Amino acid sequence: MRAIVLSAGYGTRLWPLTEDRTKPALPILGKPLVGYVAEYLAGYGVDEIVVNLHHRPESVRRALGDGSRFGVQLHYVEEPVILGTSGALDNTRAFFEHETFVVVNGKIITDIDLNAALETHRNAGAIATLVLLPNIRRERFSVVNTEGGRLTGFGGMPIVDGGGEAPLMFTGIHILEPRIFEYVPRGVFSDSVIDVYPKAMANGETIAAHVASGKWRELSTLKRYVDISVELLKEEGTSFVAGVNAAIASSATVNDSILWDNVEVGAGARVNRAVLADNVKIGANELIENAVVVPRSLVEGKKPPEKAVAGHFQGESFIVPL
């Protein structure tokens, strides 16, 4: 079985970590985020994966290589102009015109049972199946409306204090039949949710809704990146993770933190619930807490994206408080 992992986005809400790499290439406890997706798919017999690229494409190539260490064979397809979720399918349709295939967002970590979703898909005779989860915490993910196991549409954001049953949210996992290409526009930007699925449903096609269970983590903001990394650290029973060539002074304290490569933490420094990106140097007795830190040289003179969290320069660092 084949799959496409969507990896072309800019990751603006994760800036400045995405200044020199794209979101799926971000390291999560030493493994690239998109590597978790590749391993997940390989566990269900998906052996060929297309990865679409646009922003900082070389960062994903470096992170994944040929895919062999994740148990898959990779094909990279670059988009000189970004094409959207279904535009990416149009751009790679030659890979997917012959059998059921899977589409997964490149920014998630999950253990959802894909076989159960495939069974739902086949039993429904669906052209597409969306894998959903109850949004128990009513986070800011669009409400998905269903009826009788079928998708009926998408709503707004959940009401935070709303009572009753938890609304459903989309996990970023789709199962598709090649017939979906009858509804995918050719050669233009298009979005599955906006441009493809409504057209297919209007034509009488079945788009199934598989309500799953299991762990699902989506890393689209700096806060979520830190929170989820700390959750994973606690699951592994450790207080921090450090990349290659990390130098931490014996009198420094590092807790609930993620250190990338070539990081230095000086004597007496305290780092708590923070991300220190490549080449960051924390001085002696400096306190870094609830923050993301990158080198000043990485972002100086560059305009932050519109959705970026505001930060400030401090010595040779650029610090974004969370």
URVENDA-V616594 format. One record per pair of residues at least 24 apart in sequence whose C-alpha atoms are under 6 Angstrom apart, sorted by the first residue. I is the first residue (numbers start at 1). J is the second residue. D is the distance in Angstrom with one decimal. If there is no record, write none. Layout:
BEGIN
<<I/J/D> <I/J/D>>
END
This chain:
BEGIN
<<1/46/4.8> <2/46/5.6> <2/48/5.0> <2/49/5.8> <2/101/5.3> <3/49/4.9> <3/101/5.4> <3/102/4.5> <3/103/5.6> <4/49/5.4> <4/50/4.5> <4/51/5.8> <4/103/5.0> <5/51/5.1> <5/104/5.0> <5/105/5.7> <5/106/5.4> <6/52/5.8> <6/105/4.9> <6/106/5.2> <7/52/5.5> <7/53/5.6> <7/106/5.3> <8/52/5.7> <8/53/4.4> <8/54/4.6> <8/55/6.0> <10/55/5.7> <12/305/5.9> <12/307/5.9> <12/308/5.9> <13/221/5.1> <13/307/5.3> <13/308/4.9> <14/221/5.0> <14/222/5.1> <15/308/5.7> <21/56/5.3> <21/59/5.2> <22/55/5.9> <22/56/5.6> <24/106/5.5> <24/107/5.6> <25/60/5.2> <25/63/5.9> <34/106/5.3> <39/70/5.3> <42/71/5.9> <47/72/4.8> <48/72/5.8> <48/73/4.9> <48/74/6.0> <49/74/5.0> <50/74/5.8> <50/75/4.7> <50/76/5.9> <51/76/5.0> <52/76/6.0> <52/77/4.8> <52/78/5.7> <53/78/4.6> <53/79/5.9> <54/78/5.8> <54/79/5.1> <83/189/4.2> <84/189/5.4> <84/190/5.3> <84/191/5.4> <85/191/5.0> <85/192/5.8> <86/190/5.4> <86/191/5.0> <86/192/4.9> <87/189/5.1> <87/190/4.9> <97/178/4.9> <100/176/5.7> <100/177/4.7> <101/175/5.9> <101/176/5.4> <102/174/5.7> <102/175/4.6> <103/173/5.8> <103/174/5.0> <104/172/5.7> <104/173/4.6> <105/172/5.1> <107/218/5.9> <107/219/5.6> <108/217/5.5> <108/218/4.5> <109/216/5.9> <109/217/5.1> <110/215/5.3> <110/216/4.3> <111/214/5.9> <111/215/5.6> <112/214/5.1> <117/210/5.9> <126/206/4.8> <126/207/5.5> <126/208/5.9> <127/176/5.9> <127/177/5.2> <127/206/6.0> <127/207/6.0> <128/175/5.5> <128/176/4.5> <128/207/4.9> <129/174/5.7> <129/175/5.1> <129/207/5.4> <129/208/4.4> <129/209/5.7> <130/174/4.8> <130/209/5.2> <131/171/6.0> <131/173/5.5> <131/210/4.9> <132/169/5.5> <132/170/4.6> <132/171/5.5> <132/210/5.8> <132/211/4.7> <132/212/5.9> <133/168/5.6> <133/169/5.5> <133/211/5.5> <133/212/5.5> <134/166/5.6> <134/167/5.7> <134/168/4.5> <135/166/5.7> <135/167/5.5> <135/168/5.5> <135/169/5.8> <136/166/5.2> <143/168/5.7> <143/169/5.4> <144/168/5.3> <144/169/5.4> <149/208/5.9> <149/209/5.2> <150/207/5.8> <150/208/4.4> <150/209/5.1> <151/207/5.6> <151/208/5.8> <151/209/5.5> <230/256/5.6> <290/322/5.4> <291/320/5.4> <291/321/4.3> <291/322/5.3> <292/319/5.8> <292/320/5.1> <293/318/5.7> <293/319/4.6> <294/318/5.4>>
END
